[in-house]
Amino acid sequence: MGKIRVAKLGDESQEKELKRRAEARRQTKASKKPFDKAQGKPFDGVYPEQRRGTQGKAQIKGVGLKGGERIKVVEGTEIKAEYKKLIEEVEKGAAPESPATQAKQKKKIKVRTRSRRYQEALKLIERNKFYPLPEAIALVKKTSLTRFDGTVEAHLVLNPATYSDKNEKKDFRGTVTFPHGTGKKVRVIIADDQILSEIEQGKINFEILVAQPSFMPKLAKLAKILGPKGLMPNPKNGTVTDNPEKRVKELSQGQVNFKTEPNNPLIHLPVGKVSFEDKKLSENVTALLDAVGRSKIIKITLSATMGPGVKVQIN
């Protein structure tokens, strides 16, 4: 039985590949047939002497030669270079590479290289050294690369054993009040009917929404809008409270909620601006360490926006 080929209708890339392979097979067959250079076509078994009506005999080299018989050397045709690789695949039975695979092979992996300014800033920091907090803050400000007032960020690695059960991983969350704020103005508002109407119209002019428990059924209708943006009031972060006015004041004065990443004991939090005084930044970082719990922290790193990280000693 002949081979059965399966092709998807409308698949242009597959049709082109099948045509290319068919041409390769034709090239392979042609290369194995004798070729008459004088006639410029495959050898048809008739020698020039026979076409002229002579009685001379000619045979292909190596086929039934006898003494005194003349020899005719017949060569095969040359195969185009573009088909050589495909012919090898056909003879070996290898599957052809798809256009997507060929594109991936052509695509070169780009190695990320840091800027010259970053490399120079990195030389000021000892990679494996843990700096005291005042020295770390001074280095962070010195290695800040942005022309604008960058943000100083704290990156904490926690020990999951200090806050998770043995058989279950849990998110670690809490609240910290920075004595000097984070340098970012946060608009905190209390949910009411007017705010609901604005949200329905697509107007969201706040960063934090606080609501009373009795108002939550009305907000539930807008959960699809507020939920994906992280703006839905939640009792866990204290935005659902019986005293919303007090909560708004606390959040406006620098109180920030934090929690670990999903399935990772990591916390990333802004602690101030590069323009802050060293003392203010130090007091903000200290407040964060106390709120999280120093015994739970394995490592803390400070960095400015787009700047290298500086490891900090945990006392």
C-alpha positions as CSV (number, residue, x, y, z in Angstrom):
1,M,0.0,0.0,0.0
2,G,1.1,3.6,-0.6
3,K,1.8,6.1,2.2
4,I,-1.1,8.0,3.6
5,R,-0.5,11.7,4.2
6,V,-2.8,13.7,6.4
7,A,-3.0,17.5,5.8
8,K,-5.2,20.1,7.3
9,L,-7.2,22.2,4.9
10,G,-6.4,25.9,4.9
11,D,-3.0,25.4,6.6
12,E,-0.8,27.3,4.2
13,S,2.5,26.6,6.1
14,Q,1.9,22.9,6.0
15,E,1.0,23.0,2.3
16,K,4.2,24.8,1.5
17,E,6.2,22.3,3.5
18,L,4.6,19.4,1.7
19,K,5.4,21.0,-1.7
20,R,9.0,21.6,-0.6
21,R,9.4,18.0,0.5
22,A,7.8,16.7,-2.8
23,E,10.4,18.8,-4.7
24,A,13.2,17.3,-2.6
25,R,12.0,13.8,-3.4
26,R,12.0,14.6,-7.1
27,Q,15.5,16.0,-6.8
28,T,16.6,12.8,-5.0
29,K,15.2,10.6,-7.8
30,A,16.7,12.8,-10.5
31,S,20.1,12.6,-8.8
32,K,20.1,8.8,-8.8
33,K,19.3,8.6,-12.6
34,P,22.1,8.7,-15.1
35,F,22.5,12.1,-16.9
36,D,23.7,12.7,-20.4
37,K,25.7,15.9,-20.4
38,A,25.8,16.0,-24.2
39,Q,22.0,16.0,-24.5
40,G,21.4,18.0,-21.3
41,K,18.8,15.6,-19.9
42,P,18.6,12.2,-18.1
43,F,20.2,9.3,-20.0
44,D,17.6,7.5,-22.0
45,G,19.7,4.3,-22.8
46,V,20.6,5.4,-26.3
47,Y,24.2,6.3,-26.9
48,P,25.5,8.8,-29.4
49,E,26.9,6.1,-31.7
50,Q,23.5,4.4,-31.8
51,R,21.8,7.7,-32.7
52,R,24.3,8.1,-35.6
53,G,23.6,4.6,-36.8
54,T,27.1,3.3,-35.9
55,Q,27.5,-0.3,-34.7
56,G,29.8,0.6,-31.8
57,K,28.7,-0.7,-28.4
58,A,28.8,1.3,-25.2
59,Q,27.9,0.2,-21.7
60,I,27.8,1.9,-18.4
61,K,30.9,1.5,-16.4
62,G,30.9,-1.4,-14.1
63,V,27.9,-3.2,-15.7
64,G,28.7,-6.5,-17.5
65,L,31.9,-5.3,-19.2
66,K,33.6,-7.6,-21.7
67,G,37.0,-7.5,-23.2
68,G,37.4,-4.9,-26.0
69,E,34.0,-3.2,-25.3
70,R,33.9,0.5,-25.0
71,I,33.0,2.2,-21.8
72,K,30.6,5.1,-21.4
73,V,30.8,6.9,-18.0
74,V,27.4,8.4,-17.0
75,E,27.2,10.9,-14.1
76,G,24.2,11.8,-11.9
77,T,22.7,15.3,-11.7
78,E,23.7,17.7,-9.0
79,I,21.3,18.5,-6.2
80,K,20.5,22.0,-5.2
81,A,22.0,23.1,-1.9
82,E,18.7,24.2,-0.4
83,Y,17.3,20.6,-0.8
84,K,20.3,18.7,0.6
85,K,19.3,19.1,4.2
86,L,15.7,18.2,3.5
87,I,16.7,15.1,1.5
88,E,18.6,13.9,4.5
89,E,15.5,14.4,6.7
90,V,13.3,12.5,4.2
91,E,15.7,9.6,3.9
92,K,16.1,9.4,7.7
93,G,12.3,9.7,8.2
94,A,12.8,12.8,10.4
95,A,9.8,15.2,10.8
96,P,10.2,18.6,9.2
97,E,10.7,21.6,11.4
98,S,7.7,23.8,11.8
99,P,8.0,27.5,10.9
100,A,7.6,28.3,14.6
101,T,10.5,26.1,15.5
102,Q,12.7,27.6,12.8
103,A,11.8,31.1,14.0
104,K,12.8,30.1,17.6
105,Q,16.2,28.8,16.3
106,K,16.8,32.0,14.4
107,K,15.9,34.2,17.4
108,K,19.0,34.9,19.4
109,I,18.8,35.1,23.2
110,K,19.7,38.6,24.3
111,V,21.8,38.8,27.4
112,R,20.7,41.6,29.7
113,T,23.4,44.1,30.3
114,R,23.3,46.8,32.9
115,S,24.1,50.4,32.1
116,R,27.5,52.0,32.8
117,R,26.0,54.1,35.6
118,Y,24.6,51.0,37.3
119,Q,27.9,49.1,37.0
120,E,29.7,52.1,38.6
121,A,27.1,52.2,41.5
122,L,27.4,48.5,42.0
123,K,31.2,48.8,42.6
124,L,30.4,50.9,45.7
125,I,28.7,48.0,47.4
126,E,30.3,44.8,48.7
127,R,28.1,42.0,47.5
128,N,28.2,39.7,50.5
129,K,28.4,42.3,53.2
130,F,25.5,43.2,55.6
131,Y,25.7,46.9,56.4
132,P,24.4,48.6,59.6
133,L,21.2,50.5,58.9
134,P,22.7,54.0,58.9
135,E,25.5,52.9,56.4
136,A,23.0,51.1,54.2
137,I,20.7,54.1,54.0
138,A,23.7,56.3,53.0
139,L,24.7,53.8,50.3
140,V,21.1,53.6,49.0
141,K,21.0,57.4,48.5
142,K,24.5,57.5,47.0
143,T,23.6,54.8,44.4
144,S,20.3,56.2,43.4
145,L,20.3,56.5,39.6
146,T,17.2,58.5,38.8
147,R,17.1,62.2,38.2
148,F,13.7,62.4,39.9
149,D,13.1,61.8,43.6
150,G,13.3,58.0,43.7
151,T,11.5,55.8,46.2
152,V,13.4,53.8,48.8
153,E,12.0,50.2,48.9
154,A,12.5,47.5,51.5
155,H,12.5,43.9,50.4
156,L,12.1,41.3,53.2
157,V,12.6,37.6,53.1
158,L,10.7,35.8,55.9
159,N,11.0,32.4,57.5
160,P,7.7,30.6,56.7
161,A,8.1,28.4,59.7
162,T,7.5,31.4,62.0
163,Y,4.0,32.1,60.7
164,S,2.7,29.1,58.8
165,D,1.4,25.7,59.9
166,K,3.5,22.6,59.2
167,N,0.9,21.2,56.7
168,E,-0.4,24.5,55.3
169,K,1.1,27.6,53.9
170,K,-0.5,30.9,54.9
171,D,-0.1,34.5,53.8
172,F,1.5,36.7,56.4
173,R,-0.1,40.2,56.6
174,G,-0.1,43.2,58.9
175,T,-0.1,46.9,59.2
176,V,2.7,49.4,59.8
177,T,2.5,53.1,60.7
178,F,5.4,55.0,59.3
179,P,6.2,57.9,61.5
180,H,7.2,60.1,58.5
181,G,4.9,58.6,55.9
182,T,6.2,57.2,52.6
183,G,6.3,60.5,50.7
184,K,3.4,59.5,48.5
185,K,0.1,61.3,48.8
186,V,-2.7,58.7,49.3
187,R,-6.3,59.7,48.8
188,V,-8.5,57.8,51.2
189,I,-12.3,58.2,51.1
190,I,-15.4,56.8,52.7
191,A,-17.9,54.9,50.6
192,D,-21.3,56.5,50.1
193,D,-24.0,56.6,47.5
194,Q,-22.3,59.4,45.5
195,I,-19.1,57.4,45.4
196,L,-21.0,54.3,44.2
197,S,-22.5,56.4,41.4
198,E,-19.1,57.6,40.3
199,I,-17.6,54.1,40.3
200,E,-20.5,52.9,38.1
201,Q,-19.6,55.6,35.6
202,G,-16.0,54.5,35.6
203,K,-14.7,57.4,37.8
204,I,-12.2,56.2,40.4
205,N,-10.4,59.0,42.1
206,F,-9.0,57.3,45.1
207,E,-6.3,54.9,46.2
208,I,-8.1,53.4,49.3
209,L,-11.8,53.0,49.9
210,V,-13.1,52.6,53.5
211,A,-16.6,51.4,54.3
212,Q,-18.9,50.6,57.2
213,P,-20.0,46.9,57.5
214,S,-23.7,48.0,56.8
215,F,-22.7,49.5,53.5
216,M,-21.0,46.3,52.1
217,P,-24.1,44.8,50.5
218,K,-24.3,47.9,48.2
219,L,-20.6,47.6,47.4
220,A,-21.0,43.9,46.5
221,K,-22.6,45.0,43.2
222,L,-19.3,46.7,42.2
223,A,-17.0,43.9,43.3
224,K,-16.2,43.1,39.6
225,I,-14.9,46.6,39.2
226,L,-13.1,47.2,42.5
227,G,-11.8,43.6,43.1
228,P,-9.4,43.4,40.1
229,K,-8.0,46.8,41.0
230,G,-7.4,45.9,44.7
231,L,-9.8,48.6,45.9
232,M,-12.5,46.5,47.4
233,P,-12.8,47.2,51.2
234,N,-11.7,44.2,53.3
235,P,-11.9,43.5,57.0
236,K,-8.4,41.9,56.8
237,N,-6.7,45.1,56.0
238,G,-8.9,47.3,58.2
239,T,-10.8,49.1,55.4
240,V,-14.2,47.7,56.7
241,T,-14.7,49.3,60.1
242,D,-17.4,50.8,62.4
243,N,-15.3,54.0,62.7
244,P,-14.3,54.9,59.1
245,E,-13.3,58.5,59.9
246,K,-10.6,57.3,62.3
247,R,-9.4,54.8,59.8
248,V,-9.2,57.4,57.0
249,K,-7.0,59.6,59.3
250,E,-4.7,56.7,60.1
251,L,-4.2,55.7,56.5
252,S,-3.7,59.3,55.4
253,Q,-0.9,59.8,58.1
254,G,1.2,56.9,56.8
255,Q,-0.4,53.6,57.9
256,V,0.3,51.0,55.3
257,N,-0.9,47.4,54.9
258,F,1.6,44.7,53.9
259,K,1.4,41.0,53.1
260,T,3.6,38.3,51.6
261,E,3.5,37.2,48.0
262,P,1.3,34.2,47.1
263,N,3.2,31.1,48.1
264,N,6.4,33.1,48.6
265,P,7.7,34.5,52.0
266,L,8.5,37.9,50.4
267,I,7.4,41.4,51.3
268,H,8.1,44.5,49.1
269,L,7.2,47.9,50.6
270,P,8.2,51.5,50.0
271,V,9.6,53.1,53.2
272,G,10.2,56.7,52.0
273,K,11.9,58.9,49.4
274,V,15.6,59.4,48.6
275,S,15.1,63.1,49.5
276,F,14.2,62.1,53.1
277,E,16.7,62.7,55.9
278,D,18.7,59.7,56.9
279,K,17.1,59.8,60.3
280,K,13.6,59.7,59.0
281,L,14.3,56.8,56.7
282,S,16.0,55.0,59.5
283,E,12.9,55.4,61.8
284,N,10.6,54.3,59.0
285,V,12.7,51.1,58.4
286,T,12.8,50.4,62.2
287,A,9.0,50.7,62.4
288,L,8.7,48.2,59.6
289,L,11.0,45.7,61.3
290,D,9.1,46.0,64.6
291,A,5.7,45.6,62.8
292,V,6.8,42.5,61.0
293,G,8.8,41.0,63.8
294,R,12.6,40.8,63.7
295,S,12.5,37.1,64.6
296,K,10.5,36.3,61.5
297,I,12.9,38.1,59.1
298,I,15.8,36.2,57.4
299,K,17.1,39.1,55.3
300,I,16.2,42.7,54.4
301,T,17.5,44.6,51.4
302,L,17.1,48.3,50.7
303,S,17.3,49.9,47.3
304,A,16.4,53.1,45.5
305,T,14.3,53.1,42.3
306,M,16.4,51.4,39.6
307,G,19.4,51.2,42.0
308,P,21.3,48.2,43.3
309,G,20.3,46.5,46.5
310,V,22.1,47.0,49.9
311,K,21.8,44.2,52.5
312,V,21.1,45.4,56.0
313,Q,22.0,43.9,59.4
314,I,19.1,42.8,61.5
315,N,19.8,43.5,65.2
